[in-house]
Amino acid sequence: MANYTPITILGYKKLKDKLYDLKNFKRKKIIDDIKKARQHGDLKENAEYHAARNEQSFCEGKIKEIENKLSNVNIIDITKIPNKNKVVFGVTVSILNTKTKKKFVYKIVGEDEANFKNNFISVISPISRGLIGKFVGDNVLINTPKGKMKYKIIKVEHI
């Protein structure tokens, strides 16, 4: 049985858009760059040509990587799952640090979607692993770089 990676609808759309851009714009630009560089003569000492070929190799590798990811995803639309105040993949969860009384809001997403600055945390992060399966009102102890921290789950949203 295949091992599928969870991804949100937004994450799936972003990957599809990135793939489209690479195939339809980036790839064509690189081909044009290679054609222009070839016109400069001797390819052995042509830095522009070698740079364009390296860029082409990188682009093709990225295309294959994204196609592979897209073929092994399980798209989760959290808005279609009934909210039972349980922390699961795709939810937006509000937690309270019980010591500092500071509130944090995170959306639990796939690895490729994670962006801590935007409060999108990977499903495999220590915070997510500590929250998954818990309910609103539960207290959780999470290992952080600063040591074990105690949080209370105050809200779970399916948005």
C-alpha positions in Angstrom: 0.0 0.0 0.0 1.3 3.5 -0.9 2.3 5.9 1.7 0.5 9.2 1.0 1.5 12.5 2.4 -1.2 14.8 3.8 -1.6 18.2 2.2 -4.1 21.0 2.5 -6.1 22.2 -0.5 -4.0 25.5 -0.4 -0.8 23.5 -0.3 -1.8 21.4 -3.2 -2.8 24.5 -5.2 0.6 26.1 -4.5 2.5 23.0 -5.6 0.4 22.8 -8.8 1.0 26.5 -9.5 4.8 26.1 -8.9 4.9 23.1 -11.3 2.9 25.1 -13.9 5.3 28.0 -13.7 8.4 25.8 -13.9 7.1 23.9 -16.9 5.6 26.8 -18.8 7.8 29.8 -18.0 11.0 28.9 -16.3 11.8 26.0 -18.6 11.2 28.2 -21.7 13.4 31.0 -20.4 16.2 28.5 -19.7 16.0 27.1 -23.2 16.2 30.7 -24.6 19.2 31.4 -22.4 20.9 28.2 -23.7 20.2 29.3 -27.3 21.6 32.8 -26.7 24.7 31.4 -24.9 25.4 29.0 -27.8 25.7 32.0 -30.1 28.7 33.2 -28.2 30.9 30.5 -29.6 33.1 27.8 -27.9 30.9 26.0 -25.4 33.9 24.6 -23.4 34.7 28.1 -22.1 31.3 29.6 -22.2 30.3 30.4 -18.6 26.8 31.6 -19.7 26.1 28.3 -21.4 27.3 26.2 -18.4 25.3 28.4 -16.0 22.1 27.9 -18.2 22.7 24.2 -18.4 23.1 24.0 -14.6 19.9 26.0 -14.2 18.1 23.6 -16.6 19.3 20.6 -14.6 18.1 22.2 -11.4 14.7 23.1 -13.0 14.1 19.6 -14.4 15.0 18.1 -11.0 12.5 20.4 -9.3 9.8 19.5 -11.8 10.4 15.8 -11.2 10.4 16.4 -7.4 7.1 18.3 -7.5 5.5 15.7 -9.8 6.5 12.9 -7.5 5.1 14.8 -4.5 1.8 15.5 -6.2 1.5 11.8 -7.2 1.7 10.8 -3.5 -0.5 13.3 -1.7 -3.7 12.9 0.3 -5.6 16.2 -0.1 -7.3 17.1 3.2 -10.2 19.6 3.1 -10.6 20.4 6.8 -13.8 22.4 6.1 -15.5 19.1 5.1 -14.6 17.4 8.3 -17.0 17.9 11.3 -15.4 19.9 14.1 -15.3 17.8 17.2 -12.9 20.2 19.0 -10.1 17.6 18.3 -6.7 18.6 17.0 -6.2 16.9 13.6 -4.2 17.6 10.4 -5.4 20.9 8.8 -7.0 22.6 11.8 -6.1 26.0 13.1 -5.5 25.5 16.8 -5.2 28.2 19.5 -3.1 27.3 22.5 -2.2 29.2 25.7 1.2 28.9 27.4 0.0 28.2 31.0 3.1 29.8 32.5 3.5 33.1 30.4 -0.3 33.3 29.5 0.8 34.0 25.9 -1.5 32.8 23.2 -0.4 31.2 20.0 -2.4 30.3 16.9 -1.1 27.7 14.5 -2.4 25.9 11.4 -1.2 22.3 11.2 -0.1 21.6 7.6 2.1 19.3 5.5 5.9 19.5 5.5 6.0 21.4 2.2 3.5 24.0 3.5 5.2 24.8 6.8 6.1 28.4 7.3 6.7 29.2 11.0 6.6 33.0 10.3 3.0 32.6 9.0 2.1 30.2 11.9 1.9 27.3 9.5 3.5 24.4 11.4 4.4 21.0 9.9 2.4 18.0 11.1 5.7 16.4 12.1 6.9 19.3 14.2 7.2 18.8 18.0 4.3 21.2 18.6 2.0 19.4 16.2 3.0 16.0 17.5 2.2 17.1 21.0 -1.2 18.5 20.0 -2.5 15.9 17.5 -5.3 13.8 19.0 -5.9 16.2 21.9 -9.1 18.2 22.6 -10.1 21.7 23.5 -9.5 22.1 27.2 -6.7 19.6 27.3 -3.3 20.5 28.8 -0.3 19.3 26.9 3.4 19.1 27.7 5.5 19.8 24.6 9.3 19.5 24.2 10.7 22.7 22.9 14.3 24.0 22.4 13.7 25.9 25.7 12.6 22.7 27.5 9.2 21.3 28.3 6.4 23.8 28.0 2.8 23.4 29.2 0.0 24.6 26.9 -3.7 24.5 27.1 -5.7 24.0 24.0 -8.3 26.8 23.9 -9.8 26.6 20.4 -9.8 24.3 17.3 -11.1 25.7 14.0 -11.8 24.0 10.7 -11.0 26.9 8.4 
